[in-house]
């Protein structure tokens, strides 16, 4: 692969929302506030069974205990003696990790149940002796009216999905296995979700914060603009920094030059300094520039553009492998990550730039920019590893890197501090492997002798004096062709992710993770998938993203983000910032609150408007075996009986003032899977030919013939079981699907995709065509050219 943004055989103009591979997960814990459950900060005194994991903090637990006491005061003593256990059960289901299911609350636009959904045998028992209790538990008069009819009463309180009814869900192994852990499919792919944070960006290459308590974040576009966002995600209309006239880049997809990095000085609150890394050029002469700027004294949301001081410039012999990361370490020094100079195989000099200690390319540099108001613009840290070597540049901190794209310092475990200061980098590979490195002082990371774990230059690789460090992880190009380094998660909101290094690949759109085994020091790989079915069905969450993963980021609180785009051009406003969300567990309410320092704003604010949508994907939930009813001390045991078939409900049948909603049964579902295709043809035509219709997001639609070709036809024909695509049909050759929406346009396929959704396209539902351009195919079981 030639460089960071594009590689051999890389498809151009990938314009697609990528819904990553994910297998079904049965459990979907959710609280009544439509967020994941949590571990209470201290044991609950009333609903003690949910002390380890659930939906109640001590305050809610105390409120439920108060309700219980008030209920006891209203109910006759003999009745209460028989029914107190039932009252405790029902009240405490608000603390269940599956409270949203029990109360039919997955959809926040519909009313909650006033009583949790009950299993039939439990309800029939309770009705026998304690049905009068419901008048004190629920204001639902429709429920009261059914009190005299046991069958109708219990049918009314049942759930459509009996897997989740109380108390059966308590002993349902399928729901309780690994409860509270990050959900994973059978292949170990971690199921996470996303929250859209910003959009409409032109190749967002970096997102940083100023460590100043304001919780602002600053987003750099490759074209040379930096935008300031407030903590509420509104953007200032006036750019924070605009050096687009000085930055060298182009509209070409895959151009690696441009504005590439930004970092605030650790003491920026006092000295107002920040540093940027960008490409410049005159005629055919190109170089990279690291400059210092200061924030304006008059407006803390704008840089003083006249304050630029050029700290360092390095000539670039080619247009690619430009590096681009800037970081400040805990030591207060500025770390600069350069590429090897470009082309292929680091052909510069006898051993290449990366192995040449006298060259600044292919290196990690470390310089001291503190107290540089007088004297030199930077100094050399005295403990830099090659300070005393006359054959080396003293700025060099580590060598042997090809094109490190996105590096980060580990904040360390929030409790123990373990791991703090470790420096992780993704180093983009050449022809075969991408790698993740732990960068340490004075070490050699092997390029061009080695690529990943294998030799690249065999003669150089055999040199015993190389003493290179192997990566902690490397992956082949069948998984991705351009690594994007990430972060070790150390935020507060999602405790399960603590210690997980999350990174990605720019070309394949794959999200990945590594977790260290503290006993062996080995790193365990897990792919990250977007949750399917109900896994990400929380308000404000989505389960898809644009595939070109450009960069990762932390906010001031340590929460994790990544930036990606649908069109990798510095002039295409298709970039989005996503926050990484764990739907399986959150921190206790109130623990992670931030209180941003107030910012005086002079520019007009542009409010954030999310544009990305949750895409419903199929899920097949295994049916667990029926659980025995929990034995109660207040009622005689009874054998569970099969639930009678429920008559079809009339639309709008209410309970508790709202409509009744159920969950689809998890038996075989005839609904097609996302990306399924079918051919529709006029009468008289043989099978294997027809208008292409695709199923996306619960509906069928047509495909426009813009860019429609035999590669796209191959994808469709293979899906339908045909060995060959004879041709791609255009101009509604097989009729117009006027009754259907147009779902896909501008298709660009390589031919190997499993469905049209994996091809590049304009986005689901986005098109500039009419049904007179409906696409079709002609497929065959026989090779038409044999």
Secondary structure, DSSP 8 states (H G I E B T S, - for coil): --SSS--TT--SS---EE-------S-----TTSS--B--SS--SSSGGGSSSBS--HHHHHHHHHHHHHHHHHS-HHHHHHHHHHHHHHHHGGGSTTHHHHTT-SSTTS---SS--B-HHHHHHHHHHHGGGHHHH---HHHHHTTT-HHHHHHHT--SSGGGSBTGGGG-HHHHTTTTS--B-TT--EEEEEEEEEEEESSEEEEE--SSSS--EEEEETTSEEEEE-TTS-EESS-SEE-TTT----SSTT---SEEEEEE-TTHHHH-EEEEEEEEEETTEEEEEEEEEEE-SS-TTSEEEEEEEEEEEEEESSSS----EEEE-TTS-EEEE-B--SSSS--STTT-STT-TT-STTEEEEEB-TT-SSS-S-B--TT-TTTT-TTS-TTEEEE--SBEEEEEE----TTT-TTTT-EEEEE--SSSEEEEEEE-TT-B--TTTEETTEESSHHHHT-GGG-B---SEEEETTT-SSEEEEEE---SS-GGGTTEEEEEETTT--EEEEEE-TTT--EEEEEEEE--TTTT-STT-BS-EESEEEEEEE-TT--EEEEEESS--TT---EEEEEEE-TT-B--TTTT----------S-EE--------------------------TTS---------------TT-EETTEE------SS---S--TT-EEEE--TT--TTEEEEEEEETTEEEEEB-TT--HHHHHHHHHHTT-SEEEEEE-TTTT---TTSEEEE-S-B--S--SSGGGSB-S-TT--S--GGGB-EEEEESS-TT-
